[in-house]
Amino acid sequence: MTFNSLPLFPQIIEAIELCGYHRLTPVQEQVLPLALARHDLIACAQTGTGKTAAYAIPLLQHLMNNRTPEHHVNHTLSALVITPTRELAIQVADNITQYSQVTELKTLAVYGGANINPQRKALGAGVDVLVATPGRLFDLLGQGAVDLSCIDTFIIDEADRMLDLGFVKDIERIKKLLNGQHCCQLFSATYSPAVEQLAQQMLNQPKRVNIKASQQPSTIEQWIYPVDKRRKAELLAELVGRNNWRQVLVFVSTKESAELLLKELRLDGLKGAVFHGDKTQGARNRALELFKSGELRVLVATDVAARGLDIEALPLVINIELPFAAEDYVHRIGRTGRAGLPGKAISLVSRNDEAMMTEIEALIGERIRRQVQPGYEEGAPLPERYRQLAVEPKPKRAYKDNKRGNAKRPSTKRSSTKHPSAKNGGTSQRTTKRR
């Protein structure tokens, strides 16, 4: 089915064509007719399959249908999209803006971690579609900067993540502030009893769309590399250098792991940055832009990046540490293989990770192929530097106090040796003893 075959305004069709869209994805084929008919609905499909367009296009069509002269002048707020993270809010607002680029409709994203005053000013100038994270929305409500009483379309994006983050009460509060006759739609990447329960609470006689992974053409090639836990960073650096990978998104489980891994990669001459919740929004945006432009080869991220990052034609995702919940694996690897493009996902798995890997395989309904990297598998003899670290005590450092309290520390110069990742453009000098 093509977008031209749908009863859409010519301006929306033109904008969709400018975005390069022609044929509908499976989730769009099922959702668009229901959403255009203004049904409450719950739709589940893997990330990267076009869910945003599935709800945004009918939303824009409804706004165009009901646009009055007053709306034309004042841009009365009529639609609200709630997202769990600021990255997703920014991405969704950008997408809706693209789909409405030849109309006069205005879309705004509001989210925490940024100055609230420009967001208030933009709201005061008039907005048709508001994309918001719950926390910032309540900040604006508390300041009297936004009125939700005219909203007749309410979209809850990434409903499963909303549940994980405990936003159910916030969603209930928001829903009470909307127009009593509003249409409500839930979109999620995974389907669970909790998501179904949320749908029963929020929706009125909802239609259901559940696009299972088996119903979608797989564009992501998945691999597991068994590896000793202590050597994951080393294997990552070697793979990047040996294969001359230029753009790799690496996932870890904690902010501390992200910072430590970045230090390891820098020792190997690999240019990268971290992306996690302790970084300011500006720092995260800069890191993402440098990564997208190719100035950084590696972006090390926590699960804050598992949803909402849309990196065009990202070729590769690597899991150094597996997520705490199997569902987050789906979101992580969904950063690649988007919009029908091919992608690859590699997980470095130690013996301690096998239980979670079993959960992940049960969730996705397939066994992921294994590929052993000689010398790195569990039980392989450790290199000399690891054996040394296991028996050599750390040297004691003597610090003498002086009157100024600025005694010199002993020299910590490293002896260096070439590392495999220095191939193909790497310039690493790796320490003989890993710290």
C-alpha positions as MATLAB code, in Angstrom:
seq = 'MTFNSLPLFPQIIEAIELCGYHRLTPVQEQVLPLALARHDLIACAQTGTGKTAAYAIPLLQHLMNNRTPEHHVNHTLSALVITPTRELAIQVADNITQYSQVTELKTLAVYGGANINPQRKALGAGVDVLVATPGRLFDLLGQGAVDLSCIDTFIIDEADRMLDLGFVKDIERIKKLLNGQHCCQLFSATYSPAVEQLAQQMLNQPKRVNIKASQQPSTIEQWIYPVDKRRKAELLAELVGRNNWRQVLVFVSTKESAELLLKELRLDGLKGAVFHGDKTQGARNRALELFKSGELRVLVATDVAARGLDIEALPLVINIELPFAAEDYVHRIGRTGRAGLPGKAISLVSRNDEAMMTEIEALIGERIRRQVQPGYEEGAPLPERYRQLAVEPKPKRAYKDNKRGNAKRPSTKRSSTKHPSAKNGGTSQRTTKRR';
ca = [
       0.000    0.000    0.000;
       1.248    3.520   -0.797;
       0.559    6.814    0.982;
      -1.052    8.152   -2.209;
      -3.833    5.606   -1.803;
      -4.871    7.078    1.568;
      -7.419    9.907    2.009;
      -4.831   12.510    3.046;
      -4.523   16.225    2.313;
      -2.219   16.972   -0.654;
       0.088   18.985    1.639;
       0.636   15.944    3.863;
       1.240   13.686    0.855;
       3.772   16.180   -0.488;
       5.603   16.355    2.851;
       5.711   12.553    3.118;
       7.211   12.321   -0.371;
       9.811   14.947    0.579;
      10.757   12.670    3.488;
      11.351    9.849    0.998;
       8.421    7.693    2.143;
       6.479    5.747   -0.464;
       5.172    2.404    0.762;
       3.629    1.797    4.179;
       5.335   -0.474    6.712;
       3.293   -3.347    8.263;
       2.443   -1.336   11.384;
       1.429    1.680    9.287;
      -0.822   -0.445    7.068;
      -2.807   -1.599   10.106;
      -2.709    1.549   12.252;
      -3.380    4.314    9.704;
      -6.949    3.313    8.755;
      -7.896    2.917   12.435;
      -6.238    6.167   13.500;
      -7.765    8.096   10.593;
     -11.162    6.853   11.800;
     -10.315    8.283   15.252;
     -10.454    4.994   17.174;
      -8.737    4.610   20.510;
      -6.062    1.997   19.914;
      -3.030    0.176   21.252;
      -0.295   -0.692   18.769;
       2.818   -2.760   19.424;
       5.680   -3.172   16.964;
       9.457   -3.317   17.119;
      11.381   -0.076   17.250;
      12.396    1.356   13.887;
       9.285    0.114   12.062;
       7.535    3.455   11.538;
       5.292    3.836   14.598;
       5.847    7.610   14.785;
       4.543    8.160   11.263;
       1.690    5.734   12.017;
       0.244    8.086   14.646;
       1.612   11.440   13.432;
       0.114   11.376    9.935;
      -3.499   10.710   11.087;
      -2.974   13.323   13.800;
      -1.968   15.954   11.227;
      -4.854   14.943    8.957;
      -7.297   15.491   11.853;
      -5.799   18.909   12.637;
      -6.084   19.972    8.981;
      -9.695   18.757    8.853;
     -10.689   20.763   11.913;
      -8.641   23.869   11.345;
     -10.725   27.018   11.889;
      -9.735   30.648   11.185;
      -9.021   30.983   14.918;
      -6.667   28.009   14.828;
      -5.020   29.472   11.737;
      -4.146   32.668   13.600;
      -3.535   31.440   17.152;
      -2.338   27.847   16.702;
      -4.544   26.542   19.517;
      -2.986   23.533   21.236;
      -4.960   20.498   20.050;
      -2.709   17.437   20.341;
      -0.358   16.076   23.012;
       2.298   13.383   22.621;
       3.910   12.098   25.841;
       7.329   10.412   25.689;
       9.521    8.944   28.455;
      12.814   10.642   27.494;
      13.951   14.006   26.160;
      15.820   12.369   23.267;
      12.615   10.712   22.106;
      10.661   13.959   22.566;
      13.141   15.812   20.332;
      13.071   13.061   17.696;
       9.261   12.808   17.619;
       8.852   16.591   17.333;
      11.392   16.673   14.487;
       9.522   13.909   12.657;
       6.115   15.576   13.046;
       7.626   18.852   11.843;
       8.914   17.070    8.728;
       5.518   15.484    8.031;
       3.866   18.922    8.263;
       6.592   20.961    6.545;
       4.311   22.274    3.763;
       1.462   23.109    6.152;
       1.189   25.922    8.690;
       0.934   23.552   11.668;
       3.435   24.119   14.467;
       5.003   21.444   16.693;
       7.030   22.006   19.867;
       9.050   19.669   22.117;
       9.352   20.481   25.834;
      11.593   18.464   28.152;
      13.716   18.723   31.271;
      17.434   19.410   31.322;
      16.933   22.580   29.270;
      16.010   26.184   30.097;
      12.265   26.393   30.615;
      11.933   30.052   29.570;
      12.390   29.547   25.782;
       9.880   26.705   25.964;
       7.354   28.949   27.736;
       7.922   31.666   25.140;
       7.365   29.215   22.262;
       4.145   27.976   23.881;
       2.933   31.547   24.242;
       3.507   32.142   20.526;
       1.056   29.331   19.678;
       1.496   25.605   19.096;
      -0.718   22.960   17.479;
       1.107   19.807   18.619;
       2.999   19.538   21.908;
       5.515   16.720   22.482;
       6.499   16.527   26.138;
       8.142   14.533   28.875;
       5.914   14.277   31.961;
       8.186   16.163   34.358;
       8.576   19.255   32.190;
       4.876   19.226   31.276;
       3.936   19.432   34.964;
       6.485   22.230   35.446;
       4.731   24.223   32.727;
       1.288   23.392   34.101;
       2.380   24.567   37.529;
       3.496   27.893   36.051;
       0.244   28.331   34.149;
       2.117   28.273   30.847;
       0.004   25.600   29.173;
      -3.698   24.713   29.021;
      -4.629   21.134   28.089;
      -8.413   21.594   28.008;
      -8.569   21.953   24.191;
      -6.560   18.801   23.456;
      -8.630   16.197   21.645;
      -5.808   13.811   20.627;
      -3.582   12.187   23.269;
      -0.701    9.915   22.187;
       1.323    7.875   24.694;
       4.563    6.838   22.975;
       6.812    4.065   24.320;
       4.095    3.002   26.761;
       6.198    0.100   28.037;
       9.001    2.464   29.019;
       6.483    4.785   30.669;
       5.484    1.864   32.881;
       9.120    0.999   33.656;
       9.771    4.577   34.801;
       6.642    4.745   36.959;
       4.760    7.379   34.948;
       1.316    5.755   35.223;
       0.025    8.198   37.862;
       1.326   11.137   35.807;
      -0.489    9.866   32.709;
      -3.713    9.518   34.697;
      -3.378   13.108   35.960;
      -2.736   14.409   32.437;
      -5.708   12.534   31.004;
      -8.069   14.215   33.482;
      -7.004   17.651   32.204;
      -7.867   16.954   28.545;
     -11.016   17.531   26.521;
     -13.592   14.981   27.664;
     -14.116   13.728   24.094;
     -10.448   13.163   23.249;
      -9.034   10.246   21.277;
      -6.302    8.300   23.121;
      -3.729    5.995   21.517;
      -0.889    3.919   23.013;
       2.211    2.849   21.102;
       4.800    0.427   22.409;
       7.747   -1.611   21.167;
       6.922   -4.568   23.413;
       3.642   -6.082   24.561;
       3.123   -7.210   28.137;
       0.255   -7.707   30.620;
       1.200   -4.348   32.181;
       0.811   -2.583   28.823;
      -2.558   -4.284   28.301;
      -3.667   -3.174   31.769;
      -2.650    0.405   30.984;
      -4.673    0.235   27.768;
      -7.740   -0.936   29.668;
      -7.369    1.984   32.085;
      -6.791    4.666   29.455;
      -8.669    3.638   26.316;
     -12.320    3.457   25.312;
     -13.177    0.298   23.365;
      -9.702    0.215   21.820;
      -8.650   -1.444   18.598;
      -5.506   -3.604   18.893;
      -2.577   -3.929   16.521;
       0.280   -6.266   17.438;
       2.959   -6.680   14.796;
       5.124   -9.550   16.002;
       8.767   -9.847   15.027;
       7.942  -12.837   12.840;
       5.565  -10.658   10.797;
       8.244   -8.076   10.035;
      11.119   -8.418    7.589;
      14.261   -8.762    9.722;
      16.913   -6.224    8.763;
      19.202   -6.745   11.785;
      21.848   -9.453   11.737;
      22.435  -10.574   15.350;
      25.550  -12.256   16.754;
      26.867  -13.342   20.153;
      30.617  -13.336   20.790;
      31.501  -15.424   23.897;
      34.311  -13.678   25.797;
      36.000  -13.601   29.187;
      34.398  -10.799   31.201;
      37.782   -9.147   31.881;
      38.590   -8.849   28.179;
      35.422   -7.318   26.739;
      36.946   -3.851   26.301;
      40.043   -5.334   24.698;
      37.992   -7.390   22.239;
      35.838   -4.375   21.382;
      38.918   -2.284   20.580;
      40.416   -5.075   18.481;
      37.200   -5.605   16.503;
      36.830   -1.890   15.779;
      40.445   -1.612   14.666;
      40.643   -4.879   12.724;
      37.391   -4.245   10.818;
      37.996   -0.490   10.480;
      34.493    0.231   11.773;
      33.842    3.970   11.568;
      30.547    4.334   13.478;
      29.755    2.043   16.413;
      27.114    2.598   19.117;
      28.174    0.688   22.250;
      25.765   -0.021   25.109;
      26.704   -0.555   28.754;
      24.510   -0.865   31.836;
      25.775    1.936   34.086;
      27.237    5.432   33.862;
      30.377    4.226   35.648;
      30.885    1.474   33.071;
      30.502    4.034   30.275;
      33.230    6.292   31.676;
      35.621    3.390   32.330;
      35.093    1.950   28.851;
      35.738    5.318   27.226;
      39.094    5.541   29.050;
      40.006    2.070   27.768;
      39.102    2.969   24.198;
      41.112    6.185   24.340;
      44.168    4.163   25.406;
      43.645    2.241   22.172;
      43.573    5.414   20.105;
      39.836    5.252   19.417;
      38.025    8.583   19.423;
      34.741    8.445   21.289;
      32.372   10.025   23.799;
      29.858    8.951   26.438;
      26.100    9.476   26.459;
      24.377    9.015   29.805;
      22.068   10.671   32.316;
      24.775   12.568   34.227;
      25.708   14.536   31.111;
      23.911   17.794   30.438;
      21.539   17.937   27.502;
      23.994   20.178   25.681;
      26.859   17.713   26.189;
      24.699   14.827   25.024;
      23.587   16.739   21.937;
      27.203   17.644   21.065;
      28.368   14.055   21.469;
      25.513   12.813   19.289;
      26.165   15.366   16.538;
      29.900   14.546   16.480;
      29.045   10.858   16.265;
      26.530   11.394   13.464;
      29.015   13.501   11.499;
      31.698   10.815   11.727;
      34.107   12.778   13.915;
      33.703   10.132   16.638;
      34.065    6.438   15.874;
      32.477    5.163   19.078;
      29.594    6.442   21.201;
      29.346    4.658   24.569;
      25.820    4.910   25.954;
      23.573    3.668   28.724;
      19.943    2.726   28.148;
      19.010    6.413   28.124;
      19.988    6.166   24.432;
      18.117    2.922   23.779;
      14.966    4.858   22.872;
      14.693    8.029   20.899;
      18.031    8.108   19.098;
      17.496    8.070   15.358;
      20.914    7.868   13.691;
      20.527    7.582    9.952;
      21.930    4.339    8.517;
      23.733    3.369   11.740;
      25.505    0.148   10.719;
      26.378   -1.427   14.058;
      25.313   -1.734   17.701;
      27.455   -3.583   20.249;
      26.332   -4.664   23.722;
      29.343   -4.731   26.037;
      27.002   -5.299   28.983;
      23.509   -6.722   28.609;
      20.538   -4.659   29.861;
      18.810   -5.365   33.162;
      15.529   -6.151   31.331;
      15.249   -8.311   28.216;
      12.862   -5.806   26.594;
      15.609   -3.161   26.557;
      17.685   -5.393   24.267;
      15.014   -4.921   21.598;
      15.257   -1.144   21.946;
      19.048   -1.137   21.912;
      19.469   -3.108   18.715;
      16.595   -1.113   17.193;
      18.993    1.839   16.785;
      20.324   -0.012   13.722;
      18.394   -1.611   10.864;
      15.910    1.266   10.808;
      13.558    2.173    7.944;
      14.288   -1.112    6.184;
      18.071   -0.582    6.044;
      20.430   -3.427    7.030;
      22.138   -3.381   10.409;
      24.210   -5.587   12.684;
      24.003   -6.162   16.453;
      26.778   -7.896   18.412;
      26.643   -8.864   22.084;
      29.842   -9.686   23.996;
      28.641  -12.370   26.405;
      30.492  -13.862   29.365;
      29.416  -16.829   31.454;
      27.652  -14.490   33.889;
      25.509  -13.091   31.048;
      24.066  -16.393   29.854;
      20.917  -16.273   32.001;
      19.918  -12.859   30.637;
      20.809  -13.965   27.106;
      18.405  -16.891   27.514;
      15.641  -14.437   28.528;
      16.389  -12.258   25.513;
      16.256  -15.193   23.099;
      12.938  -16.308   24.613;
      11.547  -12.789   24.161;
      12.573  -12.419   20.509;
      11.679  -16.023   19.690;
      14.960  -17.046   18.126;
      18.385  -18.363   19.057;
      21.112  -15.868   18.203;
      24.136  -17.212   16.353;
      27.425  -17.598   18.252;
      30.848  -16.710   16.865;
      33.971  -17.509   18.868;
      36.909  -15.113   18.610;
      40.013  -17.304   19.096;
      41.888  -16.403   22.257;
      38.988  -14.457   23.829;
      36.517  -17.198   24.741;
      35.841  -18.211   28.348;
      38.633  -20.468   29.617;
      41.233  -19.233   27.119;
      44.658  -18.523   28.674;
      44.925  -14.931   29.820;
      47.634  -12.696   28.344;
      50.701  -12.016   30.506;
      49.487   -8.587   31.636;
      46.378  -10.104   33.239;
      48.396  -12.777   35.031;
      50.747  -10.107   36.343;
      47.859   -8.045   37.649;
      46.568  -11.107   39.460;
      49.779  -11.597   41.489;
      51.597   -8.274   41.652;
      50.563   -5.951   44.480;
      49.954   -2.358   43.569;
      52.997   -0.215   44.344;
      52.621    1.912   47.425;
      52.888    5.636   46.880;
      54.422    7.735   49.598;
      53.121   11.269   49.912;
      54.917   13.674   52.182;
      53.023   16.573   53.566;
      54.628   19.968   53.276;
      53.610   23.340   54.503;
      51.743   24.162   51.313;
      50.148   20.757   51.038;
      51.178   20.307   47.392;
      53.788   17.578   47.488;
      54.699   16.020   44.153;
      53.290   12.628   43.356;
      55.654    9.955   42.064;
      55.870    9.606   38.287;
      53.310    7.268   36.704;
      54.699    7.088   33.159;
      53.466    4.077   31.247;
      55.563    1.740   29.167;
      53.780    1.214   25.867;
      53.157   -1.501   23.364;
      51.303   -1.587   20.085;
      47.776   -2.963   20.173;
      45.832   -4.604   17.306;
      43.318   -1.753   17.279;
      46.083    0.541   16.034;
      45.681   -1.076   12.635;
      43.703    0.687    9.953;
      44.224    4.168   11.220;
      44.480    3.529   14.994;
      47.305    5.339   16.738;
      47.081    3.623   20.097;
      49.781    3.159   22.643;
      48.293    0.616   25.068;
      49.842    0.148   28.510;
      51.524   -3.147   29.205;
      49.619   -3.358   32.437;
      45.908   -2.666   32.186;
      44.592   -0.511   34.986;
];
